[in-house]
Amino acid sequence: MQDNWTFEEFSTFAMLYAASVDAEMGVEEETLIKGRVDEATFGKVKAYFERCADIKCIDVLRSYHDKYMADEASRQRLLGAVREVFESDQKYSVFERELMRLFDRLL
């Protein structure tokens, strides 16, 4: 499935990864992500995400770099979506700030 994702599918995957990177996805985070795409897309991408090991997730994110992060505006669009996930519970912790820096380097 992951070979030819739309931006919405890819950004959903990136947001799911961001939401789970601190070991648990909160209700606020999942609600935010669900609100960005239709239910079928969310279900399909989440099912794929749940089968991925951490290293596979990173590989997926990197594999779409040239397609969806080719310029700074596209990159900032995706990073903004990731930041929304971290801020969705109104607690943008030090740990999440460090994760954001990691995403900034990864993407």
N, C-alpha and C positions, 0 to 999 in steps of 0.2 A: 504494500500500500504506500509506503513512504517514498517511492521513486518519483512521483510527479504531483506533489502537494500544491494546492493553491496557497496564497499567502495566508488566508484565514486558517487553513489546516495547520500550516507551519507555525503560525503565531500561537495557535491554541496549544500545540505541542510544547512550544517554548514556555508558555505561561504555566502549563501543567508541571513542567520540570521545575520552574522557579518556585511554584507553590509547594512542591514536595521536597525540595532540596534541604529543608530544615527538618526533615523526617516526618512531617505530617501536614496534610492539606486541610486548612480550616474551612468552615462553611462559607465564610465571607469570600475567601479566595475562589472556591469552586463556583459560587453564585456569580461572581464577577466574570469568570471565564465563560461560563454557560451563557451569560448575557451578551457575549460578543459574537456568537455563532448560532446557527440553528441546532436543534436538538440532535438531528442525525449526524451532523458533522462532529459535534461534541462527543457523542457516544462512540463513533468510529475512531476518532483520534485518541480518546481516553483508553479505549480497549487496546489500541496499539501501544500506547504509553505504558500501560500496566504490565505489558509483557517485556519491556525493555530493561536491561540492566543499566546502571548509571553510565558506564562507558559507552554503551550503545546510544543513549540519549545525547551524549556529547558528540558522538559521531554524526548523528542525525542533524544536530544544530550546525555543525561545521559543514556538512555536505550541502546545505542550502545557502551558505555564505554568499557565493557569487550570484545566486539568483535573486535573493531577497534582501541582501545587505550590500549591494554593489556600490552604493553611494552613501554619504553621510546622512542624508535625509531619511533614507530607508532604514538605516541602522538605528537612528534615533527614534523612529516610529516603533520599532520592535523593542528597543530598550525602554521606551515610555510605557509600553504594554506590560513589560516585566516589572517596572517600578510600581505600576498600579496594583499588581498582585501583592507586592511586598507591603504596600500601604493600605490594602483593602480592610485590614482589621484595625485601622487607626493606630497601629503600633509599628513604627518604622524603626526597628531595633538596630543596635550596633552590628549585630550579626547579619541582619538583612542588608545593611549598608555595605558591609564587606562582601556579601554575596553579589550585590549590585556591581561592585568593582570587578568581581570575578566575571560576571556576565559581560561587562564592558570590554574586558580583555578577550573573552571567548568569542564574542560576536563582532 
